[in-house]
Amino acid sequence: MSQPHRQLSAEFSFEVLPHRQAEALRELGELRDVDIITDEEFEATKKVLDRL
């Protein structure tokens, strides 16, 4: 029973990932724009997101 659930979750995550990645980049940009994170933190996190 848990195996089909994992398969469904993997499919769902795959479909949602591009949307979440774009949303995360927007949010990171906003945090950078109001000086909550530095440019370096933004770039480092962006690189991590690009690898997903």
N, CA and C atoms as a LAMMPS dump frame, in Angstrom:
ITEM: TIMESTEP
0
ITEM: NUMBER OF ATOMS
156
ITEM: BOX BOUNDS ff ff ff
-5.0000000000000000e+02 5.0000000000000000e+02
-5.0000000000000000e+02 5.0000000000000000e+02
-5.0000000000000000e+02 5.0000000000000000e+02
ITEM: ATOMS id mol type element x y z
1 1 1 N 0.821 -1.205 0
2 1 2 C 0 0 0
3 1 3 C 0.86 1.262 0
4 2 1 N 1.954 1.27 0.74
5 2 2 C 2.775 2.472 0.776
6 2 3 C 3.549 2.682 -0.522
7 3 1 N 3.845 1.627 -1.263
8 3 2 C 4.59 1.774 -2.507
9 3 3 C 3.831 2.61 -3.541
10 4 1 N 2.547 2.354 -3.823
11 4 2 C 1.836 3.22 -4.768
12 4 3 C 1.804 4.676 -4.309
13 5 1 N 1.711 4.891 -3.009
14 5 2 C 1.711 6.265 -2.493
15 5 3 C 3.026 6.96 -2.831
16 6 1 N 4.151 6.246 -2.662
17 6 2 C 5.455 6.823 -2.988
18 6 3 C 5.549 7.137 -4.475
19 7 1 N 5.018 6.257 -5.308
20 7 2 C 5.051 6.512 -6.744
21 7 3 C 4.232 7.75 -7.078
22 8 1 N 3.085 7.887 -6.494
23 8 2 C 2.247 9.053 -6.727
24 8 3 C 2.958 10.311 -6.266
25 9 1 N 3.589 10.26 -5.103
26 9 2 C 4.307 11.419 -4.594
27 9 3 C 5.433 11.818 -5.53
28 10 1 N 6.175 10.852 -6.044
29 10 2 C 7.279 11.149 -6.954
30 10 3 C 6.76 11.803 -8.231
31 11 1 N 5.658 11.297 -8.764
32 11 2 C 5.08 11.886 -9.966
33 11 3 C 4.592 13.296 -9.683
34 12 1 N 3.958 13.491 -8.551
35 12 2 C 3.449 14.807 -8.187
36 12 3 C 4.595 15.794 -8.03
37 13 1 N 5.657 15.385 -7.336
38 13 2 C 6.805 16.257 -7.128
39 13 3 C 7.437 16.64 -8.46
40 14 1 N 7.533 15.688 -9.375
41 14 2 C 8.134 15.961 -10.674
42 14 3 C 7.327 17 -11.434
43 15 1 N 6.014 16.905 -11.368
44 15 2 C 5.166 17.844 -12.087
45 15 3 C 5.179 19.228 -11.451
46 16 1 N 5.305 19.304 -10.153
47 16 2 C 5.215 20.578 -9.45
48 16 3 C 6.564 21.289 -9.391
49 17 1 N 7.648 20.574 -9.472
50 17 2 C 8.971 21.138 -9.262
51 17 3 C 9.254 22.399 -10.077
52 18 1 N 9.036 22.431 -11.391
53 18 2 C 9.344 23.662 -12.127
54 18 3 C 8.583 24.872 -11.591
55 19 1 N 7.346 24.69 -11.205
56 19 2 C 6.563 25.793 -10.649
57 19 3 C 7.146 26.251 -9.319
58 20 1 N 7.478 25.308 -8.459
59 20 2 C 8.04 25.65 -7.146
60 20 3 C 9.406 26.304 -7.294
61 21 1 N 10.183 25.862 -8.265
62 21 2 C 11.502 26.438 -8.471
63 21 3 C 11.369 27.906 -8.873
64 22 1 N 10.479 28.204 -9.777
65 22 2 C 10.269 29.585 -10.202
66 22 3 C 9.757 30.433 -9.042
67 23 1 N 8.852 29.874 -8.263
68 23 2 C 8.314 30.588 -7.105
69 23 3 C 9.41 30.853 -6.075
70 24 1 N 10.255 29.869 -5.839
71 24 2 C 11.348 30.027 -4.879
72 24 3 C 12.322 31.101 -5.349
73 25 1 N 12.622 31.134 -6.639
74 25 2 C 13.519 32.165 -7.165
75 25 3 C 12.925 33.556 -7.009
76 26 1 N 11.629 33.681 -7.243
77 26 2 C 10.966 34.978 -7.049
78 26 3 C 11.059 35.419 -5.595
79 27 1 N 10.777 34.476 -4.687
80 27 2 C 10.827 34.801 -3.262
81 27 3 C 12.242 35.169 -2.832
82 28 1 N 13.229 34.429 -3.323
83 28 2 C 14.62 34.751 -3.002
84 28 3 C 14.99 36.135 -3.521
85 29 1 N 14.551 36.452 -4.722
86 29 2 C 14.817 37.773 -5.284
87 29 3 C 14.215 38.878 -4.438
88 30 1 N 13.022 38.648 -3.932
89 30 2 C 12.384 39.639 -3.064
90 30 3 C 13.164 39.809 -1.763
91 31 1 N 13.634 38.691 -1.193
92 31 2 C 14.431 38.769 0.034
93 31 3 C 15.73 39.526 -0.211
94 32 1 N 16.336 39.299 -1.354
95 32 2 C 17.563 40.019 -1.708
96 32 3 C 17.277 41.503 -1.902
97 33 1 N 16.163 41.812 -2.553
98 33 2 C 15.822 43.206 -2.838
99 33 3 C 15.6 44.036 -1.581
100 34 1 N 15.15 43.401 -0.51
101 34 2 C 14.924 44.136 0.749
102 34 3 C 16.044 43.873 1.758
103 35 1 N 17.174 43.375 1.253
104 35 2 C 18.39 43.176 2.059
105 35 3 C 18.232 42.206 3.221
106 36 1 N 17.378 41.21 3.065
107 36 2 C 17.276 40.162 4.083
108 36 3 C 18.347 39.109 3.826
109 37 1 N 18.641 38.853 2.548
110 37 2 C 19.764 37.984 2.203
111 37 3 C 20.712 38.775 1.306
112 38 1 N 21.961 38.351 1.282
113 38 2 C 22.964 39.032 0.46
114 38 3 C 22.912 38.518 -0.973
115 39 1 N 23.589 39.237 -1.857
116 39 2 C 23.698 38.772 -3.243
117 39 3 C 24.379 37.406 -3.299
118 40 1 N 25.378 37.207 -2.438
119 40 2 C 26.098 35.938 -2.409
120 40 3 C 25.172 34.799 -1.976
121 41 1 N 24.341 35.042 -0.962
122 41 2 C 23.389 34.021 -0.505
123 41 3 C 22.367 33.715 -1.599
124 42 1 N 21.923 34.753 -2.288
125 42 2 C 20.977 34.571 -3.384
126 42 3 C 21.586 33.689 -4.47
127 43 1 N 22.801 34.019 -4.894
128 43 2 C 23.458 33.264 -5.962
129 43 3 C 23.725 31.821 -5.554
130 44 1 N 24.15 31.604 -4.311
131 44 2 C 24.42 30.243 -3.839
132 44 3 C 23.142 29.412 -3.831
133 45 1 N 22.059 29.991 -3.358
134 45 2 C 20.789 29.264 -3.305
135 45 3 C 20.247 29.036 -4.707
136 46 1 N 20.418 30.004 -5.574
137 46 2 C 19.981 29.866 -6.962
138 46 3 C 20.7 28.696 -7.636
139 47 1 N 21.999 28.551 -7.376
140 47 2 C 22.753 27.432 -7.949
141 47 3 C 22.206 26.095 -7.465
142 48 1 N 21.83 26.031 -6.199
143 48 2 C 21.252 24.794 -5.658
144 48 3 C 19.931 24.496 -6.36
145 49 1 N 19.096 25.503 -6.519
146 49 2 C 17.805 25.301 -7.182
147 49 3 C 17.987 24.887 -8.639
148 50 1 N 18.988 25.429 -9.301
149 50 2 C 19.233 25.081 -10.706
150 50 3 C 19.605 23.619 -10.874
151 51 1 N 20.171 23.005 -9.828
152 51 2 C 20.569 21.596 -9.905
153 51 3 C 19.396 20.652 -9.695
154 52 1 N 18.276 21.151 -9.214
155 52 2 C 17.125 20.279 -8.95
156 52 3 C 16.405 19.915 -10.228
